[in-house]
Amino acid sequence: MNVSWTAEEVLCAVRGQSLHTQDWVASGVSIDSRTLQKGELFVAIKGDAYNGHAYVHAAMERGAAAAIVDHQPPQVAAGAPLLFVEDTLTALQDLGRVGRCRSNAKIVAVTGSVGKTSSKEQLRLMLGAVNDTYANEGSLNNHWGVPLTLARLPASAKYGIVELGMNHANELAVLTRDVKPHLALITTIEAVHLEHFASVEAIADAKAEIFLGMDPSGIAVLNRDNAYFGRLLAAARTQGLHQVLSFGQDPKSDARLLALAPDSEGTTVEAIILDQKITYRVGTPGMHLAFNALGCLLSCAALDADLTTCAEALAGYRPPQGRGTRQRVTLAGKDSFTLIDESFNASPASTHAAIATLGQTPVMNQGRRIAVLGDMKELGATSSELHRDLMASLLESRIDQVFCCGEMMAHLFDTLPASMRGSWTAESAALAPLVAATVHTGDAIMVKGSHSMHMETIVAALSALSAQPHQLAS
């Protein structure tokens, strides 16, 4: 699928000015000169740590069709194809709004405290098996990622999937009004970002802002098993949505979980979805992923996509990098251990789920299950308690050894039985060599922590123990 923007279309969309006659056509939109493809339009965004205007020259050298700027960038010729605007972020948002308006795709918006990206990727996989589908890349789910996604939305797409993230109230309200979803899926409400919210109820209210961009014909898909289902249902009804569907184990669910059978390579699920009994398999371990797929399948069915085709596609699901990716790292000879990379981010709910998945991971030759955990951020006054609460999952999943880094994880480490203690350090860089020196053949090691803890440093140190680590099928 391709997206194209003519010079005239962009000038009108962003209300820009050009000093020269322009007749170019852009084959895409980019805000990163490092990944820009030849023929794309470059938007020079000003971020907290960088200014895109410093990279316009590099974008042009990579073959950018044009660039949107708010002043003449350094090292760029005066005759270059530049579009001048007052504010480049506003221009990107305007471009996204026009991109959304010119699309005839059925738009699905996904939010929730955890499971947003995995659900988005499951929907991409399932709906992509039915017809042309576009979804935002990675976690482009914020005030610049969402308009960028809408600006990239191909005219030929039949389905568009947009992940929406937030960590403050009123953020989703702005995003959803631009996205105008036909269907909104809320995965779950959990204790995340508590540093910015007075309560979990307030988090639920902020997530319910997703309904503000929908008209009464829109469809809400909610987790009936979640404690805040009633609150979200009331918000959807208040917005005037007539169709609210639910998923979960509750007998009243429109998509009801009947049985869940995990194994070393994935999970097989039996469910009833809109009165149709179905069995599906998610091709990667993690019961939370299989449960999330229930809501995704219900969403597909609500959009009249073929349920059997969507369910069969789930067997090919693989997690995005850093969200449960697995690899077998070979040591001396044929000896190896399993590395589970959960380093992208962490919250209490996702960390409990990752520990449970580690507990179900097979070990070989008297290997151990090892959890390497970094601080979970933005938890406010409850942070120390929420970190200590991980102990229950570690014991229940029979984790053999635990390594920790960060100020908050010290609260967990201090409560661990001596037999479970690996090492604690303040930073991941100091912990990496200690974990690497401990691992041996047959182990299963899971690495997880908030993004700012840079747990990928530990993943890299473990991967480096083998010259040629390879991805596992799951």
C-alpha positions in Angstrom: 0.0 0.0 0.0 1.2 3.5 -0.9 0.4 6.9 0.3 0.9 10.0 -1.8 0.7 13.7 -1.1 1.0 16.3 -3.9 2.6 19.7 -3.1 -0.7 21.4 -3.6 -2.4 19.0 -1.2 0.2 19.5 1.5 0.2 23.3 1.1 -3.6 23.4 1.5 -3.6 21.0 4.4 -0.9 22.8 6.5 -1.8 26.3 5.3 1.8 26.8 4.4 3.8 29.0 2.1 6.4 28.1 -0.5 8.9 30.6 -2.0 9.1 28.6 -5.2 6.7 26.8 -7.5 6.3 23.2 -6.3 5.2 20.2 -8.3 6.6 17.3 -6.3 4.7 14.3 -5.0 5.6 12.7 -1.7 5.3 8.9 -1.3 5.1 9.1 2.5 5.7 11.2 5.6 8.6 11.1 8.0 9.9 13.0 11.0 13.2 11.1 11.3 15.9 11.7 8.8 17.6 8.5 9.8 14.8 6.3 8.6 13.4 8.5 5.9 12.9 6.8 2.5 13.6 8.5 -0.8 10.5 10.5 -2.0 9.0 11.1 1.5 8.0 14.4 3.0 10.1 15.4 6.0 8.5 17.4 8.8 11.0 19.2 11.1 9.5 18.6 14.5 11.0 20.3 17.6 11.3 17.7 20.3 12.4 18.0 24.0 15.9 16.9 23.1 16.3 17.8 19.5 15.2 20.1 16.7 14.3 18.5 13.4 15.5 21.6 11.5 19.0 20.6 12.2 18.4 17.4 10.1 16.6 18.9 7.1 19.9 18.9 5.2 20.4 15.2 6.0 16.8 14.5 4.9 17.4 16.2 1.6 20.5 14.2 1.0 18.5 11.0 1.6 16.1 12.1 -1.1 13.3 13.8 0.7 10.7 15.1 -1.7 10.2 18.3 0.4 10.4 19.5 4.0 8.0 21.4 6.3 9.8 24.0 8.3 9.2 27.1 10.4 12.4 28.8 9.3 15.2 28.4 6.7 17.3 25.4 8.0 21.1 25.5 8.1 23.0 24.1 5.1 19.8 23.9 2.9 19.8 25.8 -0.3 17.3 28.6 -0.6 15.8 27.0 -3.7 15.1 23.7 -2.0 11.5 22.4 -1.8 10.5 23.9 1.5 7.1 24.6 2.9 7.1 27.3 5.6 4.6 27.2 8.5 4.2 28.9 11.8 4.5 25.7 13.8 5.6 22.3 12.4 3.8 20.2 15.0 0.6 22.0 14.2 1.3 21.4 10.5 1.8 17.6 11.1 -1.5 17.5 13.1 -3.3 19.3 10.2 -1.8 16.9 7.7 -3.0 14.0 9.9 -6.5 15.4 10.0 -6.7 15.7 6.3 -5.2 12.2 5.9 -8.0 10.9 8.1 -10.7 12.8 6.2 -9.7 11.4 2.9 -9.7 7.8 4.1 -12.6 5.4 3.7 -11.1 2.8 6.0 -12.8 1.4 9.0 -10.8 2.9 11.9 -10.1 1.0 15.1 -8.6 2.9 18.1 -6.9 0.9 20.8 -6.0 2.0 24.3 -5.7 0.6 27.8 -3.3 0.5 30.7 -1.4 -2.5 29.3 -1.7 -4.6 26.1 -2.2 -1.7 23.7 0.7 -2.5 21.3 0.2 -6.3 21.4 -3.5 -5.9 20.7 -2.8 -3.4 17.9 -0.4 -5.9 16.3 -2.8 -8.8 16.7 -5.5 -6.7 14.9 -3.0 -5.8 12.2 -2.3 -9.4 11.6 -6.0 -10.6 11.7 -7.5 -7.8 9.7 -4.6 -7.9 7.3 -5.5 -11.5 6.5 -9.0 -10.2 5.4 -8.1 -7.0 3.5 -5.6 -4.1 3.1 -4.8 -2.9 6.7 -2.6 -0.2 8.0 -1.5 0.3 11.6 0.8 2.7 13.4 4.4 1.6 13.6 5.9 0.7 17.0 4.4 2.8 19.7 3.7 6.0 17.7 0.7 6.7 20.0 1.2 10.2 21.3 0.6 13.8 20.2 3.0 13.5 17.2 2.9 9.8 16.6 -0.9 9.7 16.0 -1.0 12.5 13.5 2.0 11.0 11.7 0.1 7.7 11.5 -3.0 9.4 10.1 -0.8 11.3 7.5 0.6 7.9 6.5 -2.8 6.2 6.1 -3.0 4.8 2.6 -6.0 5.7 0.6 -6.4 2.0 -0.4 -6.6 0.8 3.2 -9.8 -0.9 4.2 -8.9 -1.0 7.9 -6.8 1.4 9.9 -5.6 0.6 13.4 -4.4 3.4 15.7 -2.9 2.9 19.1 -3.6 5.8 21.5 -1.5 6.3 24.6 -1.6 8.8 27.4 -0.2 9.5 30.9 -2.2 12.6 31.8 -5.9 13.5 31.7 -7.3 15.2 28.5 -4.6 13.7 26.2 -6.8 11.1 24.7 -9.6 13.6 24.1 -7.4 15.5 21.7 -6.2 12.4 19.9 -9.5 10.6 19.5 -11.2 13.7 17.9 -8.6 13.5 15.2 -8.8 9.7 14.8 -12.6 9.6 14.8 -12.7 5.8 15.4 -15.5 3.6 14.2 -14.5 1.1 17.0 -12.7 1.7 20.2 -11.1 -1.2 22.1 -10.0 -0.7 25.7 -7.8 -3.6 26.8 -7.9 -3.1 30.6 -7.6 -0.5 33.3 -4.7 -1.0 35.8 -2.5 0.9 38.2 -0.2 2.7 35.8 0.9 6.4 35.6 -0.3 6.8 39.2 2.2 9.6 39.6 -0.1 11.7 37.4 -3.5 10.5 38.7 -5.2 10.6 42.0 -6.7 7.1 41.6 -7.2 4.2 39.3 -10.7 5.5 38.8 -9.2 8.6 37.4 -7.2 6.5 35.0 -10.4 4.8 33.8 -12.0 8.2 33.2 -9.0 9.3 31.2 -9.1 6.2 29.1 -12.8 6.7 28.5 -11.9 9.9 26.7 -11.5 7.7 23.7 -15.3 7.8 23.2 -15.3 11.5 22.7 -14.2 11.2 19.1 -16.9 8.7 18.2 -20.5 9.3 16.9 -23.4 7.2 18.2 -22.9 4.6 15.4 -19.5 3.7 16.9 -18.7 0.5 18.7 -17.0 0.2 22.1 -15.3 -3.1 23.0 -14.6 -3.5 26.8 -13.0 -6.0 29.2 -16.0 -7.2 31.3 -13.7 -8.9 33.8 -12.0 -5.6 34.7 -13.1 -3.9 37.9 -13.8 -0.7 36.0 -16.0 -2.2 33.3 -19.1 -0.5 34.7 -17.4 2.9 34.8 -16.3 2.6 31.2 -19.7 1.3 30.1 -21.4 4.4 31.7 -18.9 6.7 29.9 -19.7 5.0 26.5 -23.4 5.3 27.1 -23.0 9.0 28.1 -21.3 9.7 24.9 -24.3 8.2 23.1 -22.8 4.9 21.9 -25.5 2.4 21.2 -23.3 -0.7 20.7 -21.1 -1.7 23.6 -19.6 -5.2 23.4 -17.6 -7.0 26.1 -15.1 -9.8 26.4 -13.9 -12.0 29.3 -14.8 -15.0 31.4 -18.0 -13.4 32.7 -21.0 -15.4 31.3 -22.5 -12.1 30.1 -19.6 -11.4 27.8 -20.2 -11.1 24.1 -16.9 -12.9 23.6 -16.6 -15.5 26.5 -13.5 -17.4 27.4 -14.2 -21.1 27.9 -10.8 -22.7 28.2 -7.1 -21.6 28.0 -4.3 -24.2 27.4 -0.8 -22.7 27.5 2.3 -24.6 26.3 5.9 -23.8 25.6 5.2 -22.4 22.1 1.8 -20.6 22.6 -1.7 -20.8 23.9 -4.8 -22.6 22.6 -8.1 -21.0 23.5 -11.7 -22.1 23.3 -14.3 -19.3 23.3 -17.7 -18.2 22.2 -17.7 -15.0 20.2 -21.1 -13.5 19.3 -22.7 -17.0 19.8 -20.2 -18.7 17.6 -18.0 -21.3 19.3 -14.4 -21.0 18.1 -10.9 -22.4 18.9 -7.9 -20.3 18.2 -4.2 -20.5 18.9 -1.8 -17.6 19.6 1.6 -18.5 18.3 3.6 -17.1 21.2 3.6 -17.9 24.9 1.7 -15.7 27.4 -1.8 -16.3 28.6 -2.3 -12.5 28.8 -1.7 -12.3 25.0 -4.3 -15.0 24.4 -6.8 -13.2 26.6 -6.1 -9.9 24.7 -6.7 -11.8 21.5 -10.3 -12.4 22.7 -11.0 -8.7 22.6 -9.3 -8.3 19.3 -11.4 -11.2 17.7 -14.5 -9.6 19.1 -13.5 -6.3 17.5 -12.9 -8.1 14.1 -16.3 -9.7 14.3 -18.0 -6.4 15.2 -16.5 -5.0 11.9 -18.0 -7.9 10.0 -14.5 -9.4 9.2 -14.5 -13.2 8.7 -14.0 -14.6 12.1 -12.5 -17.9 11.0 -9.8 -16.1 8.9 -9.0 -13.8 11.7 -8.7 -16.6 14.2 -6.4 -18.7 12.0 -4.1 -15.7 11.5 -3.3 -15.5 15.2 -1.2 -18.7 15.0 1.4 -16.5 13.2 1.5 -13.8 15.9 4.9 -12.8 17.1 5.5 -10.0 19.7 7.2 -6.7 18.8 10.8 -6.4 19.8 11.2 -5.9 23.6 7.7 -7.1 24.4 8.2 -10.8 24.9 10.6 -11.6 22.1 12.4 -14.9 22.6 15.8 -16.1 21.4 18.0 -19.1 22.2 21.5 -18.0 23.0 24.2 -20.6 22.4 27.0 -21.0 24.8 29.9 -23.4 24.5 29.1 -26.3 22.0 25.4 -26.9 21.9 24.7 -25.6 25.3 22.2 -22.7 25.3 19.7 -20.7 27.4 16.4 -19.0 26.6 16.3 -15.2 26.7 12.9 -13.5 27.0 13.2 -9.8 26.1 10.5 -7.7 27.9 12.8 -4.7 28.1 10.6 -2.1 26.3 8.6 -1.0 29.3 7.0 -2.2 32.5 4.0 -1.7 34.8 2.7 -3.8 37.7 0.2 -5.6 35.5 2.6 -6.3 32.7 5.4 -7.4 35.0 3.1 -9.8 36.9 2.1 -11.2 33.4 5.8 -11.5 32.3 6.7 -13.4 35.5 3.8 -15.8 35.0 5.0 -16.4 31.4 8.5 -17.0 32.7 7.1 -19.5 35.1 5.6 -21.5 32.3 8.8 -21.5 30.2 10.5 -24.9 30.1 14.1 -25.2 31.4 16.6 -27.9 30.4 19.4 -29.7 32.2 18.5 -28.5 35.7 18.3 -24.9 34.4 16.8 -22.1 36.4 14.1 -19.5 35.8 15.7 -16.1 36.3 13.9 -12.8 36.5 15.9 -9.6 35.9 13.7 -6.6 36.9 14.2 -2.9 36.7 12.1 -0.1 38.3 8.5 0.4 37.2 8.2 4.2 36.8 5.4 6.7 37.4 3.7 4.9 40.2 3.7 7.8 42.7 3.2 7.2 46.4 2.3 3.5 46.0 5.5 2.7 44.1 7.4 0.9 46.9 4.3 -1.2 47.8 3.6 -2.2 44.1 7.2 -3.3 43.7 7.1 -5.4 46.8 3.8 -6.9 45.6 5.7 -8.7 42.8 6.9 -11.2 45.4 3.6 -13.1 45.2 4.0 -13.7 41.5 7.6 -14.7 41.8 6.8 -17.3 44.4 3.7 -18.6 42.6 5.6 -19.0 39.4 8.5 -20.7 41.2 11.2 -18.3 40.0 14.6 -19.5 41.1 16.6 -16.3 41.1 15.9 -12.6 40.9 18.2 -9.8 39.9 17.1 -6.2 40.4 18.2 -2.7 39.5 16.8 0.7 40.5 15.8 2.5 43.7 12.3 1.1 43.8 13.3 -2.5 43.0 15.4 -2.4 46.1 12.2 -2.7 48.1 11.5 -6.0 46.3 15.0 -7.3 46.6 15.2 -6.7 50.3 12.1 -8.9 50.8 13.4 -11.8 48.7 14.4 -15.1 50.5 18.2 -15.5 50.5 17.9 -18.4 48.1 16.3 -16.2 45.4 18.6 -13.3 45.6 20.9 -12.7 42.7 22.2 -9.1 42.8 20.9 -5.6 43.1 22.5 -2.5 41.5 21.3 1.1 41.0 21.6 1.0 37.2 21.2 -1.6 34.5 24.7 -1.0 33.1 26.2 -2.3 36.4 23.8 -5.2 36.6 24.4 -6.5 33.1 27.8 -8.1 33.7 26.6 -9.7 36.9 23.7 -11.4 35.2 25.9 -12.4 32.2 28.4 -14.0 34.6 25.7 -16.0 36.3 23.8 -17.6 33.4 24.4 -21.2 32.4 23.0 -23.8 30.0 19.3 -24.6 30.3 18.3 -21.4 32.0 15.3 -19.3 31.1 15.9 -15.6 31.7 13.4 -12.8 31.5 14.4 -9.1 31.4 11.9 -6.4 32.2 11.8 -2.8 33.4 10.5 0.7 32.5 12.0 2.2 29.3 14.1 4.8 31.2 15.9 1.9 33.1 17.5 0.9 29.8 17.1 -2.8 30.4 18.0 -3.4 26.8 21.6 -3.1 28.1 21.2 -6.3 29.9 19.5 -8.0 26.9 22.5 -7.0 24.8 25.0 -8.3 27.3 23.2 -11.7 27.4 22.9 -11.8 23.6 26.6 -11.1 23.3 27.4 -14.4 25.1 26.7 -16.0 21.7 28.1 -14.9 18.4 25.0 -16.0 16.7 21.8 -15.9 18.8 18.7 -17.0 16.9 15.0 -16.3 17.3 12.8 -19.0 18.6 9.7 -19.9 16.8 7.6 -18.6 19.6 
